[in-house]
Amino acid sequence: MRQRVLFLCTGNSARSQMAEGWLRYLADEQIEVASAGTAPSQVNPLAIQVMAERAIDISHHRSKHLNEFLLQPFDYVITVCDQAAEQCPIFPGKAIRIHWSFPDPAAVKGTHEERLAAFRQVRDALEGQLRAWVEAFTTSGEA
């Protein structure tokens, strides 16, 4: 049975969407992945763009409210922003809660290039975090 992971953020528009895309790519069908938000909006076009730069297509993703997942069991619930960590409800079953704090690239003001740079920085930080997590997960059977 595959492990189930849920990424949570506030808007489910950038960080959690990129994390979902990365883990799907890195886990290669070994882990079932979803993402949601405490106040979902829409997937940020810059998140879609910077993930496409790494050949990961999240253009079909949609922002989802965490209520869609409340009655589903997860092995891991990973919050990727501080606000979501504070508002994260209890999920049924044995879910292990993990918190990784990443800055919100959508909050960056500036030129288009400055905003893209912020999204790329978070994308790359998520990649590093998830590569290490998947490595630990596959070597030990748990993360």
Buried (B, 14 or more C-beta within 10 A) or exposed (E): EEBBBBBBBBBBBBBBBBBBBBBBBBBEEEBBBBBBBBBBEEBBEBBBBBBEEBEBEBEEBEBBEBEEBEEEEBBBBBBBBBBBBEBBEEBEEEBEBBBBEBBBBBEBEEEEEEBBBBBBBBBEBBBEBBEEBBEEBBEEEEB
